[in-house]
Amino acid sequence: MQKLAVIGDEHLVLAYRMLGAETYVAHTAEEMMEILKELLEREDIGVILVARDLVEPVMEDFSQIASRVKPPIVSILPTMKAPGEPVDMRKLLMKALGVGG
C-alpha cells in the first residue's frame, strides 16, 4: 500500500500525522530538499506533499523533481505563510495509482 508523506513545519505536519500520513519537519528549503530526495527513493511512498513556503526559495529545482512521471507524485501544499491553489487530492491519488493524469 502506498503512503502519503508530508514535509513542512511542526504545525502543518501535526495535522497530517493525526490523519495517518508520514510526516517530516523541515525548517529550511535545504532540509526539505534532503528529505524529499530520500523519500523519492522509497517504493512505499505514493504521494509527497511539501509546504509551499519551503518550496518557494528552491522552486526551479523543486519543479524539476515534481515534474517526474513515475511515482511518487510530488505536489506543493499551500500554507498560512504561503497560500496558493488548494491541492486536488483526488487527482493526485488517481495519478499515484496510475489511473488518472
Beta strands, then each sheet from edge to edge (+ up, - down):
strand 1: 3-8
strand 2: 22-25
strand 3: 45-51
strand 4: 73-77
sheet 1: 2+ 1+ 3+ 4+
end
